[in-house]
Amino acid sequence: MSNENYDPCFPDQPVVDLYLPIWANQPSFHSKPAFIWTVDGKSPSESKSSFLTYSQLNSSSQCISSHLLTTLKKGETVLILCSPGLQLVQTLFGCQRAGLLSIPISPPHPSFNNQNHHHLLRVLLQTNPKAAIAHQDYIISLQRYFSSPSKDEQLCDLLKKLRWISIDGIEDEMTHFSNPFSLDSNSYSTYFGCKSDDVYLIQYTSGATGIPKPVLVTAGAAAHNVRTARKAYDLHPSSVIVSWLPQYHDCGLMFLLLTVVSGATCVLTSPSAFVSRPRIWLELITKFKATCTPVPSFTLPLVIRRGGIDQGTSPINLWSLRNLIIINEPIYRGSIEEFINEFAPFGLSSSCISPSYGLAENCTFVSTSWRSAGSTNHFPNMPFYKNLIPSARLASTSSEENNEEDEINIMVVNEDTLEPVEDGIEGEIWISSSSNASGYLGYPSLTREVFQARVKGRLSPCFVRTGDRGVVIGIERYLFVMGRTSDVINVESVGERHPHFIETTAYNSSPKLLRGGCIAAFAVSKTIVIVAEMQKSEGDLRVLRRICEGIRKAVSIEEKIEVGLVVLVKSASVPKTTSGKIQRWAAKDKLLRGEIQVLGQIYSGQGPSPLLLFSLDSTVYAKKLEGKEEGGHGNMIARDGDGDGDGDGVFLSSAISGRLSLQSFL
C-alpha cells in the first residue's frame, strides 16, 4: 500500500472507517466538523445548518454498530432508506463498522404513487436484505400502505419480511453512549467491522444504458479509490468540499468517504434544494470558502440560466475554489468557457476546472486531467478534440509527471479483437486497479465478461470493460471520453456517430425554446429519431414546425445526418438518471410504447412530395418504424401531397377545444 498521507505518523488505513478514530483522537480534529448539513431557506439568512464533528461521527458509528449487532449478524445485508442528511452519513459509517453489507437507495414516497416503486422492488428481489433502516415516520407510512386497498401485493410481502429499524430510535441512544472506538497498533486485527476483502456495499449502476445493475464493492476497493482521488485532487485536512449530489451511490457517496480519508470538511445539501434554487450551490461555496465541489456537467449551463446571480441578497465569491470537478462525460469545451466567462468577475479561476471520469464498476473515481499547482496544463491550456476536453492524462514511457498511472491503469482497446488500439483511434476504455469492484450480484456470466477481461496476446491483469468509448490524443496522451458503446448510432453511408453530438446540434438550433441536456437521439431500425423537450408548452403550429425543421436542417448541415423523425415533448418527458444522464434506451422505449407526453413531430420520408397527416393515435408510426405497422388506427388526412405517404410530414392532433395544435403522433 502506498503511503501518500500528509502525516507519516498516521499511515493510510485499509478501510475508510479506520480513519475516523485517527482524526477523532487528535486534539485539533476532535471538535472539527466532518460534515455540515444545510437546509435551504427563502434567503441565505434563513438557511439552517447543523454539523457533525469527527469525534461525534466516530462515537455515533460505534453506537449504531452496537445497536445493529443486537439483532443482526456480521455480513448480513441491510437496506438503507434514509433521506439525505447527517443521519444517512452516520448510518453508512455505522453499518461499515458493524461489518454489514449496506444497500443505500433513495427512499421512494411511501404512497408509491406514479409507479415509483420499481427500483425498490428490484433491489428487494435481487439483494434479499434481512433488515431495513429508515426514519420512524417512513416506517409508519409504510404500515399504512400495507392496509391500502391499492397496494402492490408483491412489494408488501417483501417489505413485511424485513426487520425494520428506526434511525431515530438509535439517535436517542447516542446521547447516552460513551464508548467510542479508539485506534491502537493492534486495531485492525481486533477491528470487527468490514475488512478490506469484505463486500460492504452494493451500489447500483446509473441506468444510463440499461436497467440498473447491483455492483459489489469491497471495503478495500473503496478505500483505495478515495485514496487515489485524494491524491489526484490534492485534498488535505484544510480542504472544504461542497456537495449537493445524491449520497446513495457513485460520486455523492464517494465524496463522503473522500472527506474522511482527507480529514477535510464537507458541506452537504440535498439535490432537491439545488434543483429548486441553484444559487444555493454558489452561496455555500461563498459562505464556507469551499476549495472543492463536484458537479455533473449539466450544472454549468443550468446555473447560468437559473442561478439567479443578480437576484440574491448575498454576494457570490468563488475565489477559494481549487477544484471544480466536472463529472458526467462528455464534457464540452464551450459550456466550460461560458461558465468561466460568466463567473470570472466573481473570482472563479479557470485553473480550478477539473474534468473527471468515473463509473460504479470502479467504485467511482477513475481519472482527472487536472493537475496541481505548478502545472501549465490547466484549462484553457488543455487540448480539445471535437469540442470536448479530456478526462485523463495517461501514462507515457517518457513521462514521470502523471498522478494516477501507478494507481489506476487505463487502456483503450478494440472491443472486437480485444487488442489495444493505437493513439488517435477510438476504442473501448478498459480499467485495471485495486479499485475495481468484485462484480455484479446475480450476474455471473456478465461479471466474467465485464470484470475479468484480458488483453489479447499479452500477460495482463484483469480489466473492467467500461462500455465507454475513448480516444487518446497527442504526445501527452490525453484521454477523451467520447460516449457509450451501446448508444452509438450507425448511420448509413456516414458511419458511427455518438448521439450527444447530434443532441448538441439539435439544441443549438433553438436554444431559447429547447431544454439543454434534455434531448435524446437514437435509431429505430434505420431511422434517426430526435426527442427534444420544450422549455414550455407551445400551441402555435408555425413555431413548432419551425423548431422541428430547424433541428433537421442543423443536424443535416453540421453532422451530415438526415433525421427521419423529430419529436417535441413536454418538459420532464425525457428519462434521466439521478445524476442527470440521458437514458436514451428508456426514451426510445417510451416513444415506441406511446407513453411520452408529446407536443408535436415532423417526419421525413423518402418521397419527393410533402405530406401532412392528422392522427389521434400515438403509436402508428412507432409500429411502422419497427416494421409492425397495423392498419385502421387513428384518423389520418393527407394534405399538400400526392397521398403516397412517403414524403415529408407533420403529424397533428385536434385539441379538445376544437382548435388544431401540433401534436406528436408516431
C-alpha positions as CSV (number, residue, x, y, z in Angstrom):
1,M,0.0,0.0,0.0
2,S,1.4,3.4,-0.9
3,N,1.7,5.9,1.9
4,E,0.9,9.3,0.4
5,N,-0.9,10.6,3.5
6,Y,0.1,14.1,4.7
7,D,1.3,13.0,8.2
8,P,3.6,10.0,8.2
9,C,2.7,9.4,11.9
10,F,-0.7,8.3,10.6
11,P,-0.3,5.9,7.7
12,D,-3.2,5.1,5.4
13,Q,-5.7,2.6,6.6
14,P,-7.0,-0.5,4.8
15,V,-10.7,0.6,5.2
16,V,-12.2,4.1,5.4
17,D,-13.9,3.6,8.8
18,L,-10.5,3.3,10.5
19,Y,-9.6,6.9,9.6
20,L,-12.4,8.1,11.9
21,P,-10.7,7.2,15.3
22,I,-7.4,8.7,14.0
23,W,-9.0,12.1,13.4
24,A,-11.3,11.9,16.4
25,N,-8.5,11.3,18.9
26,Q,-6.3,14.2,17.6
27,P,-6.9,17.4,19.7
28,S,-7.0,19.5,16.5
29,F,-9.7,17.3,14.9
30,H,-11.8,16.3,18.0
31,S,-14.2,19.2,17.5
32,K,-13.6,19.8,13.8
33,P,-16.8,19.5,11.7
34,A,-16.5,16.5,9.4
35,F,-19.9,17.2,7.8
36,I,-22.2,20.2,7.8
37,W,-25.8,19.8,6.6
38,T,-27.6,22.9,5.2
39,V,-31.4,23.2,4.8
40,D,-32.3,25.9,2.4
41,G,-34.5,28.8,3.4
42,K,-36.1,31.6,1.4
43,S,-32.9,33.5,1.8
44,P,-29.3,32.7,2.9
45,S,-30.0,34.2,6.3
46,E,-33.0,31.8,6.8
47,S,-31.0,28.7,5.9
48,K,-30.2,26.4,8.8
49,S,-27.1,24.4,9.3
50,S,-26.2,21.5,11.6
51,F,-22.8,19.8,11.9
52,L,-21.2,16.5,12.9
53,T,-17.7,16.6,14.3
54,Y,-15.1,13.8,13.7
55,S,-15.5,12.9,17.4
56,Q,-19.3,12.7,17.1
57,L,-19.2,10.7,13.9
58,N,-16.7,8.2,15.4
59,S,-18.9,7.9,18.5
60,S,-22.2,7.6,16.6
61,S,-20.7,5.0,14.2
62,Q,-19.9,2.9,17.2
63,C,-23.3,3.4,18.8
64,I,-25.1,2.5,15.6
65,S,-22.9,-0.5,15.1
66,S,-23.6,-1.8,18.6
67,H,-27.3,-1.3,18.2
68,L,-27.4,-3.1,14.8
69,L,-25.4,-6.1,16.0
70,T,-28.0,-6.8,18.8
71,T,-30.4,-8.0,16.1
72,L,-28.2,-8.6,13.1
73,K,-25.1,-10.7,12.4
74,K,-21.9,-9.5,10.7
75,G,-22.1,-10.0,7.0
76,E,-25.9,-9.7,6.7
77,T,-27.5,-7.3,4.2
78,V,-29.3,-4.2,5.3
79,L,-31.3,-1.8,3.1
80,I,-30.8,1.9,4.0
81,L,-33.9,4.0,3.2
82,C,-33.0,7.3,4.9
83,S,-33.5,10.7,3.4
84,P,-30.3,12.8,2.6
85,G,-28.7,14.3,5.7
86,L,-26.4,13.7,8.6
87,Q,-28.3,10.6,9.8
88,L,-27.7,9.0,6.5
89,V,-24.0,9.7,6.8
90,Q,-23.9,8.2,10.3
91,T,-25.9,5.2,9.2
92,L,-23.4,4.5,6.3
93,F,-20.4,4.5,8.6
94,G,-22.2,2.7,11.4
95,C,-23.1,-0.2,9.0
96,Q,-19.5,-0.5,7.9
97,R,-18.2,-0.6,11.5
98,A,-20.8,-3.3,12.2
99,G,-19.5,-5.4,9.3
100,L,-22.8,-5.3,7.5
101,L,-23.4,-5.2,3.7
102,S,-25.2,-1.9,3.0
103,I,-27.6,-1.0,0.2
104,P,-28.3,2.7,0.3
105,I,-31.1,3.8,-2.1
106,S,-33.2,6.9,-2.4
107,P,-36.5,6.1,-0.4
108,P,-39.5,6.3,-2.8
109,H,-42.5,8.1,-1.4
110,P,-44.4,5.5,0.8
111,S,-47.6,6.1,-1.1
112,F,-45.9,4.5,-4.1
113,N,-48.0,6.6,-6.5
114,N,-46.9,7.0,-10.1
115,Q,-45.3,3.5,-10.1
116,N,-42.3,4.9,-8.2
117,H,-41.5,1.5,-6.5
118,H,-40.0,-0.4,-9.4
119,H,-36.4,0.2,-8.3
120,L,-37.2,-0.7,-4.7
121,L,-38.8,-3.9,-5.8
122,R,-35.8,-4.7,-8.0
123,V,-33.5,-4.2,-5.0
124,L,-35.5,-6.3,-2.7
125,L,-35.7,-9.2,-5.2
126,Q,-32.0,-9.1,-6.1
127,T,-30.3,-8.5,-2.8
128,N,-32.7,-10.2,-0.3
129,P,-31.9,-7.9,2.7
130,K,-32.5,-9.0,6.2
131,A,-33.4,-5.6,7.6
132,A,-34.1,-2.0,6.6
133,I,-33.1,1.2,8.3
134,A,-35.4,4.2,7.9
135,H,-36.9,7.2,9.7
136,Q,-39.8,6.4,12.1
137,D,-42.2,8.5,10.0
138,Y,-41.4,6.5,6.9
139,I,-41.9,3.2,8.7
140,I,-45.3,4.4,10.0
141,S,-46.3,5.5,6.5
142,L,-45.4,2.0,5.1
143,Q,-47.6,0.4,7.7
144,R,-50.5,2.5,6.4
145,Y,-49.6,1.4,2.9
146,F,-49.8,-2.2,3.9
147,S,-53.5,-1.8,4.6
148,S,-54.2,0.2,1.5
149,P,-56.7,-1.4,-1.0
150,S,-54.5,-0.3,-3.9
151,K,-51.3,-1.8,-2.5
152,D,-48.9,-3.9,-4.6
153,E,-49.1,-7.3,-3.0
154,Q,-45.6,-8.5,-4.0
155,L,-44.0,-5.3,-2.7
156,C,-45.9,-5.5,0.6
157,D,-44.9,-9.2,1.1
158,L,-41.2,-8.4,0.6
159,L,-41.3,-5.3,2.9
160,K,-43.1,-7.1,5.6
161,K,-40.4,-9.8,5.7
162,L,-37.8,-7.2,6.7
163,R,-36.7,-6.3,10.2
164,W,-37.4,-2.6,10.4
165,I,-35.0,-0.4,12.4
166,S,-35.7,3.3,13.2
167,I,-32.7,5.5,12.9
168,D,-34.5,8.0,15.1
169,G,-34.6,5.4,17.9
170,I,-30.8,4.8,17.5
171,E,-30.2,8.5,17.7
172,D,-31.9,8.7,21.0
173,E,-29.4,6.2,22.3
174,M,-26.5,8.3,21.1
175,T,-26.9,10.8,23.9
176,H,-26.2,8.1,26.5
177,F,-23.5,6.3,24.5
178,S,-19.9,6.8,25.8
179,N,-17.8,4.0,24.3
180,P,-16.2,5.4,21.1
181,F,-13.8,3.2,19.2
182,S,-10.2,4.2,19.5
183,L,-7.2,3.1,17.4
184,D,-4.0,1.5,18.6
185,S,-1.3,-0.5,16.9
186,N,-3.4,-3.7,17.0
187,S,-6.7,-2.1,15.9
188,Y,-7.0,-3.8,12.5
189,S,-6.5,-7.3,13.9
190,T,-9.1,-6.6,16.6
191,Y,-11.4,-4.5,14.4
192,F,-14.8,-6.2,14.0
193,G,-16.0,-4.0,11.1
194,C,-15.7,-4.7,7.4
195,K,-12.2,-5.9,6.5
196,S,-10.6,-4.9,3.2
197,D,-11.8,-8.0,1.3
198,D,-15.3,-7.9,2.7
199,V,-18.1,-6.7,0.3
200,Y,-19.5,-3.9,2.3
201,L,-21.6,-2.0,-0.3
202,I,-24.0,-2.7,-3.1
203,Q,-24.3,0.3,-5.3
204,Y,-26.4,0.3,-8.4
205,T,-25.2,1.5,-11.8
206,S,-26.8,4.7,-13.0
207,G,-29.1,3.1,-15.5
208,A,-27.9,5.3,-18.4
209,T,-27.6,2.4,-20.8
210,G,-30.0,-0.1,-19.3
211,I,-31.7,-1.4,-16.2
212,P,-29.5,-0.5,-13.2
213,K,-27.3,-3.5,-12.0
214,P,-26.1,-4.2,-8.5
215,V,-22.3,-3.7,-8.2
216,L,-20.4,-5.4,-5.3
217,V,-17.8,-3.2,-3.7
218,T,-15.3,-4.3,-1.1
219,A,-14.2,-2.0,1.7
220,G,-10.6,-2.2,0.5
221,A,-11.5,-1.2,-3.0
222,A,-13.5,1.8,-1.8
223,A,-10.6,2.9,0.4
224,H,-8.1,2.5,-2.5
225,N,-10.5,4.5,-4.7
226,V,-10.8,7.5,-2.4
227,R,-7.1,7.5,-1.5
228,T,-6.4,7.7,-5.3
229,A,-8.9,10.5,-5.7
230,R,-7.5,12.4,-2.7
231,K,-4.0,12.3,-4.3
232,A,-5.4,13.3,-7.7
233,Y,-7.3,16.3,-6.4
234,D,-4.6,17.2,-3.8
235,L,-7.1,17.2,-0.9
236,H,-6.0,17.5,2.7
237,P,-7.3,18.5,6.2
238,S,-7.6,22.1,5.1
239,S,-9.9,21.3,2.2
240,V,-13.6,22.3,2.3
241,I,-15.9,20.4,0.0
242,V,-19.4,21.4,-1.1
243,S,-21.7,18.8,-2.5
244,W,-25.4,18.6,-3.3
245,L,-25.1,15.2,-5.1
246,P,-27.2,12.2,-4.0
247,Q,-25.5,10.5,-1.1
248,Y,-26.6,7.0,-2.1
249,H,-24.1,6.0,-4.7
250,D,-21.4,7.0,-7.1
251,C,-19.8,10.4,-6.7
252,G,-22.1,11.6,-3.9
253,L,-21.3,8.6,-1.8
254,M,-17.6,8.6,-2.7
255,F,-17.2,12.2,-1.5
256,L,-18.4,11.2,1.9
257,L,-15.6,8.7,2.1
258,L,-13.2,11.0,0.5
259,T,-13.9,13.6,3.2
260,V,-13.0,11.3,6.0
261,V,-9.8,9.9,4.3
262,S,-8.7,13.5,3.7
263,G,-9.6,14.8,7.2
264,A,-11.5,17.5,5.4
265,T,-14.9,19.2,6.0
266,C,-17.8,18.5,3.7
267,V,-20.8,20.9,3.4
268,L,-23.9,19.0,2.2
269,T,-27.3,19.9,0.9
270,S,-30.0,17.9,-0.9
271,P,-30.3,17.6,-4.7
272,S,-33.8,18.9,-4.4
273,A,-32.5,22.1,-2.7
274,F,-30.2,22.7,-5.7
275,V,-32.8,21.9,-8.3
276,S,-35.3,24.3,-6.6
277,R,-32.7,27.1,-6.2
278,P,-29.4,26.5,-8.0
279,R,-28.0,29.7,-6.4
280,I,-27.6,27.8,-3.1
281,W,-24.6,26.0,-4.5
282,L,-22.8,29.3,-5.2
283,E,-23.9,30.6,-1.8
284,L,-22.4,27.6,0.1
285,I,-19.1,27.9,-1.8
286,T,-19.0,31.5,-0.8
287,K,-20.1,31.1,2.8
288,F,-17.8,28.2,3.7
289,K,-14.9,29.2,1.3
290,A,-15.1,25.9,-0.4
291,T,-12.0,24.6,-2.1
292,C,-13.6,21.6,-3.9
293,T,-17.0,20.9,-5.4
294,P,-18.1,18.0,-7.6
295,V,-21.0,18.6,-10.1
296,P,-22.5,16.9,-13.2
297,S,-21.7,18.7,-16.4
298,F,-25.3,19.8,-16.9
299,T,-24.9,22.0,-13.8
300,L,-22.9,24.7,-15.5
301,P,-25.4,25.8,-18.2
302,L,-28.2,25.3,-15.7
303,V,-26.7,27.7,-13.1
304,I,-26.1,30.3,-15.9
305,R,-29.8,30.1,-16.9
306,R,-31.4,29.7,-13.4
307,G,-28.7,30.6,-10.9
308,G,-30.2,34.0,-10.1
309,I,-26.8,35.6,-9.9
310,D,-28.2,39.1,-9.5
311,Q,-31.3,38.1,-7.6
312,G,-29.9,37.0,-4.3
313,T,-29.2,39.3,-1.3
314,S,-25.9,37.7,-0.5
315,P,-22.8,38.3,-2.6
316,I,-21.1,35.5,-4.6
317,N,-17.4,34.9,-4.3
318,L,-15.7,31.9,-5.8
319,W,-12.1,32.8,-5.3
320,S,-11.4,29.9,-2.9
321,L,-12.2,27.1,-5.4
322,R,-9.2,24.9,-6.4
323,N,-11.2,22.0,-7.8
324,L,-14.4,22.5,-9.8
325,I,-14.8,18.8,-10.5
326,I,-16.9,18.1,-13.7
327,I,-18.4,14.7,-14.0
328,N,-20.8,13.0,-16.5
329,E,-19.0,12.8,-19.7
330,P,-18.9,14.1,-22.4
331,I,-17.6,17.4,-21.3
332,Y,-17.9,20.2,-23.8
333,R,-15.3,23.0,-24.0
334,G,-18.0,25.6,-24.9
335,S,-20.0,25.1,-21.7
336,I,-16.9,25.4,-19.6
337,E,-15.8,28.6,-21.3
338,E,-19.3,30.1,-21.0
339,F,-19.3,29.3,-17.2
340,I,-15.8,30.8,-16.7
341,N,-16.7,33.9,-18.6
342,E,-19.9,34.3,-16.5
343,F,-18.2,33.8,-13.1
344,A,-14.7,35.1,-13.6
345,P,-15.9,38.5,-12.3
346,F,-16.9,36.6,-9.1
347,G,-13.4,35.3,-8.5
348,L,-13.6,32.0,-10.4
349,S,-10.2,30.9,-11.7
350,S,-10.1,28.8,-14.9
351,S,-7.3,26.7,-13.3
352,C,-9.8,25.1,-11.0
353,I,-11.6,23.2,-13.8
354,S,-11.1,19.5,-13.1
355,P,-12.7,17.3,-15.8
356,S,-13.1,13.8,-14.4
357,Y,-14.2,10.3,-15.3
358,G,-15.7,7.6,-13.2
359,L,-18.1,4.7,-13.0
360,A,-19.7,2.4,-10.4
361,E,-17.7,-0.6,-11.6
362,N,-14.5,1.1,-10.4
363,C,-16.2,2.3,-7.1
364,T,-16.5,5.7,-8.7
365,F,-13.3,7.6,-9.4
366,V,-11.1,6.7,-12.4
367,S,-9.2,9.8,-13.5
368,T,-9.0,13.6,-13.9
369,S,-7.0,15.7,-16.3
370,W,-6.5,18.4,-13.6
371,R,-3.0,18.8,-12.2
372,S,-2.0,20.5,-9.0
373,A,-0.3,23.9,-8.7
374,G,2.8,24.4,-10.8
375,S,1.4,22.7,-13.9
376,T,0.9,24.7,-17.0
377,N,-1.8,22.3,-18.4
378,H,-4.8,23.8,-16.7
379,F,-7.9,24.9,-18.6
380,P,-7.9,26.7,-21.0
381,N,-4.5,25.3,-22.0
382,M,-5.8,21.8,-22.1
383,P,-6.2,20.4,-25.6
384,F,-9.6,19.7,-27.0
385,Y,-10.9,17.2,-29.5
386,K,-14.2,17.6,-31.4
387,N,-15.1,20.3,-28.9
388,L,-14.6,18.0,-25.9
389,I,-12.0,18.4,-23.1
390,P,-10.0,15.4,-21.8
391,S,-10.8,13.5,-18.6
392,A,-7.4,11.9,-18.1
393,R,-3.8,12.0,-19.0
394,L,-2.4,8.5,-19.5
395,A,1.0,7.1,-18.6
396,S,3.8,7.6,-21.0
397,T,7.1,5.7,-21.1
398,S,8.9,9.1,-21.4
399,S,7.0,11.0,-18.7
400,E,7.0,10.8,-15.0
401,E,4.6,13.6,-14.1
402,N,1.4,11.6,-14.2
403,N,-0.5,11.3,-11.0
404,E,-2.8,8.3,-11.4
405,E,-0.9,5.8,-13.6
406,D,0.5,3.8,-10.7
407,E,-2.9,3.5,-9.1
408,I,-5.3,3.0,-12.0
409,N,-4.2,1.5,-15.3
410,I,-6.3,2.8,-18.3
411,M,-6.2,1.3,-21.7
412,V,-8.1,1.8,-24.9
413,V,-9.0,-1.5,-26.6
414,N,-10.7,-2.7,-29.8
415,E,-13.8,-4.2,-28.4
416,D,-13.9,-6.8,-31.2
417,T,-10.3,-8.0,-31.3
418,L,-9.6,-7.3,-27.6
419,E,-6.2,-5.7,-28.7
420,P,-5.0,-2.3,-27.7
421,V,-5.6,0.4,-30.3
422,E,-3.1,3.0,-31.4
423,D,-3.4,6.5,-30.1
424,G,-5.8,8.5,-32.2
425,I,-8.1,5.5,-32.8
426,E,-11.3,5.2,-30.9
427,G,-11.9,2.1,-28.8
428,E,-13.4,0.8,-25.5
429,I,-11.9,2.1,-22.3
430,W,-10.6,-0.6,-20.0
431,I,-9.6,-0.1,-16.4
432,S,-7.4,-2.2,-14.1
433,S,-6.9,-1.2,-10.5
434,S,-7.3,-2.2,-6.8
435,S,-10.5,0.0,-7.0
436,N,-12.2,-2.5,-9.4
437,A,-15.4,-3.8,-7.9
438,S,-15.9,-7.5,-7.5
439,G,-18.7,-8.0,-10.0
440,Y,-22.5,-7.8,-10.4
441,L,-24.7,-9.5,-7.9
442,G,-26.6,-12.3,-9.6
443,Y,-25.0,-11.9,-13.0
444,P,-22.1,-14.5,-13.1
445,S,-21.7,-14.5,-16.9
446,L,-21.8,-10.7,-17.2
447,T,-19.4,-10.5,-14.3
448,R,-16.9,-12.6,-16.2
449,E,-17.3,-10.6,-19.3
450,V,-17.1,-7.2,-17.7
451,F,-14.8,-7.6,-14.7
452,Q,-12.4,-10.3,-15.9
453,A,-11.4,-9.1,-19.4
454,R,-7.8,-9.6,-20.5
455,V,-5.9,-8.0,-23.4
456,K,-5.3,-10.4,-26.2
457,G,-1.7,-11.6,-26.9
458,R,-0.1,-10.4,-23.7
459,L,0.1,-11.2,-20.0
460,S,-2.0,-8.8,-18.2
461,P,-4.1,-8.3,-15.1
462,C,-7.9,-8.4,-15.3
463,F,-9.5,-5.3,-16.6
464,V,-13.0,-3.9,-16.2
465,R,-14.7,-3.2,-19.5
466,T,-16.4,0.1,-19.1
467,G,-18.6,0.1,-22.2
468,D,-17.4,3.6,-22.8
469,R,-15.6,4.7,-26.0
470,G,-12.5,6.8,-25.7
471,V,-9.6,8.1,-27.8
472,V,-6.0,9.1,-26.8
473,I,-4.7,12.2,-28.4
474,G,-1.3,13.9,-28.6
475,I,2.2,13.3,-27.3
476,E,0.9,14.0,-23.7
477,R,-1.7,11.2,-24.2
478,Y,-4.8,12.9,-23.1
479,L,-7.9,10.6,-22.9
480,F,-11.2,11.9,-24.3
481,V,-14.3,10.0,-23.3
482,M,-16.5,10.1,-26.4
483,G,-19.6,8.3,-25.3
484,R,-21.1,4.9,-24.6
485,T,-20.8,2.0,-27.0
486,S,-24.4,0.9,-26.6
487,D,-25.6,4.4,-27.6
488,V,-23.6,4.7,-30.8
489,I,-25.7,5.2,-33.8
490,N,-24.7,3.5,-37.1
491,V,-25.7,5.9,-39.8
492,E,-25.9,4.5,-43.3
493,S,-23.3,5.9,-45.7
494,V,-21.9,8.0,-42.8
495,G,-20.7,5.5,-40.2
496,E,-20.8,5.6,-36.4
497,R,-21.9,8.7,-34.6
498,H,-22.2,9.4,-30.9
499,P,-25.7,10.7,-30.2
500,H,-24.6,13.6,-27.9
501,F,-23.1,15.4,-30.9
502,I,-26.4,15.2,-32.7
503,E,-28.3,16.3,-29.5
504,T,-26.0,19.3,-29.0
505,T,-26.5,20.4,-32.6
506,A,-30.3,20.0,-32.2
507,Y,-30.3,22.1,-29.0
508,N,-28.2,24.8,-30.6
509,S,-30.7,25.2,-33.4
510,S,-33.3,26.7,-30.9
511,P,-31.5,27.2,-27.5
512,K,-34.2,29.7,-26.3
513,L,-37.0,27.2,-26.8
514,L,-35.5,23.8,-26.1
515,R,-34.2,22.4,-22.8
516,G,-30.5,21.9,-22.8
517,G,-29.4,18.4,-21.7
518,C,-32.9,17.1,-22.3
519,I,-32.7,15.8,-25.8
520,A,-32.3,12.2,-26.8
521,A,-31.1,10.9,-30.2
522,F,-31.3,7.3,-31.2
523,A,-32.1,5.0,-34.1
524,V,-35.2,2.9,-34.7
525,S,-34.4,0.5,-37.5
526,K,-32.5,2.7,-39.9
527,T,-34.4,5.9,-39.0
528,I,-32.7,8.5,-36.9
529,V,-35.0,9.9,-34.2
530,I,-34.6,13.0,-32.0
531,V,-36.8,13.6,-29.0
532,A,-36.5,17.1,-27.6
533,E,-38.0,18.7,-24.5
534,M,-39.5,22.2,-24.9
535,Q,-38.9,24.7,-22.2
536,K,-42.6,25.4,-22.1
537,S,-45.7,24.1,-23.9
538,E,-46.3,25.7,-27.2
539,G,-49.6,25.5,-29.1
540,D,-48.6,27.6,-32.2
541,L,-48.3,25.3,-35.1
542,R,-45.9,27.5,-37.0
543,V,-43.5,27.8,-34.1
544,L,-43.4,24.1,-33.5
545,R,-42.9,23.3,-37.2
546,R,-40.2,25.9,-37.4
547,I,-38.4,24.2,-34.5
548,C,-38.7,20.7,-36.0
549,E,-37.4,21.9,-39.4
550,G,-34.6,23.9,-37.7
551,I,-33.4,20.7,-35.9
552,R,-33.5,18.7,-39.1
553,K,-31.6,21.3,-41.1
554,A,-28.9,21.9,-38.4
555,V,-28.2,18.2,-38.0
556,S,-28.1,17.7,-41.8
557,I,-25.6,20.6,-42.2
558,E,-23.3,20.1,-39.2
559,E,-23.5,16.3,-38.7
560,K,-24.2,15.3,-42.3
561,I,-27.1,13.1,-41.0
562,E,-30.7,13.1,-42.2
563,V,-33.1,12.9,-39.3
564,G,-36.1,10.8,-40.0
565,L,-38.3,11.9,-37.1
566,V,-38.2,14.9,-34.8
567,V,-40.5,14.7,-31.8
568,L,-41.1,17.7,-29.4
569,V,-42.2,16.7,-25.9
570,K,-43.2,18.4,-22.7
571,S,-40.7,19.3,-20.0
572,A,-39.5,16.3,-17.9
573,S,-40.6,13.8,-20.5
574,V,-37.1,12.5,-21.5
575,P,-35.9,9.9,-18.9
576,K,-32.8,10.7,-16.9
577,T,-30.7,9.0,-14.2
578,T,-30.4,10.6,-10.7
579,S,-27.2,12.2,-11.8
580,G,-28.7,13.8,-14.9
581,K,-27.6,11.3,-17.6
582,I,-29.9,10.9,-20.6
583,Q,-31.5,7.4,-20.7
584,R,-31.7,7.1,-24.5
585,W,-32.8,3.4,-24.2
586,A,-35.7,4.4,-21.9
587,A,-36.7,7.4,-24.1
588,K,-36.8,5.1,-27.1
589,D,-38.9,2.6,-25.2
590,K,-41.4,5.2,-24.0
591,L,-41.7,6.6,-27.5
592,L,-42.4,3.2,-29.1
593,R,-44.9,2.5,-26.4
594,G,-46.7,5.8,-26.9
595,E,-46.0,6.7,-23.2
596,I,-44.3,10.0,-23.8
597,Q,-46.1,13.4,-23.5
598,V,-45.7,14.9,-26.9
599,L,-46.4,18.3,-28.3
600,G,-45.5,17.7,-32.0
601,Q,-43.4,15.9,-34.5
602,I,-42.2,16.1,-38.1
603,Y,-41.4,13.0,-40.2
604,S,-39.1,13.0,-43.2
605,G,-39.9,10.2,-45.6
606,Q,-38.2,9.2,-48.8
607,G,-40.6,10.5,-51.4
608,P,-40.3,13.9,-53.2
609,S,-43.6,15.3,-52.1
610,P,-44.5,16.6,-48.6
611,L,-47.5,15.0,-46.8
612,L,-49.4,16.5,-43.8
613,L,-51.2,13.9,-41.6
614,F,-53.6,14.2,-38.7
615,S,-54.0,11.4,-36.2
616,L,-55.2,10.7,-32.7
617,D,-53.2,7.5,-32.4
618,S,-49.7,8.0,-30.9
619,T,-48.4,4.5,-31.9
620,V,-49.0,4.1,-35.6
621,Y,-45.7,5.5,-36.8
622,A,-43.7,3.7,-34.0
623,K,-45.1,0.4,-35.2
624,K,-44.2,1.4,-38.8
625,L,-40.6,2.2,-37.7
626,E,-40.3,-1.3,-36.2
627,G,-41.9,-2.9,-39.2
628,K,-45.1,-3.6,-37.2
629,E,-47.5,-1.2,-38.8
630,E,-51.1,-2.1,-38.2
631,G,-53.9,-0.6,-40.3
632,G,-57.0,1.1,-39.2
633,H,-55.5,3.1,-36.3
634,G,-56.2,6.8,-36.0
635,N,-57.9,9.4,-38.2
636,M,-55.5,10.3,-41.0
637,I,-56.0,13.1,-43.5
638,A,-53.4,13.7,-46.3
639,R,-52.7,17.3,-47.4
640,D,-50.2,19.1,-49.6
641,G,-49.0,15.8,-51.1
642,D,-49.8,13.0,-53.5
643,G,-51.0,10.7,-50.8
644,D,-48.3,8.1,-51.2
645,G,-47.3,8.5,-47.5
646,D,-43.6,8.6,-48.3
647,G,-42.8,12.3,-48.3
648,D,-42.2,14.8,-45.5
649,G,-45.0,15.1,-43.0
650,V,-46.1,16.9,-39.9
651,F,-48.4,14.9,-37.6
652,L,-51.1,16.8,-35.8
653,S,-53.9,16.1,-33.4
654,S,-57.0,18.2,-32.7
655,A,-57.2,19.6,-29.3
656,I,-60.2,19.1,-27.1
657,S,-61.2,22.7,-27.6
658,G,-61.5,22.0,-31.3
659,R,-58.6,24.2,-32.4
660,L,-55.7,22.5,-34.2
661,S,-52.4,22.1,-32.3
662,L,-49.2,20.3,-33.4
663,Q,-49.4,17.1,-31.5
664,S,-47.0,14.2,-31.5
665,F,-48.0,11.0,-33.2
666,L,-45.8,8.1,-34.1
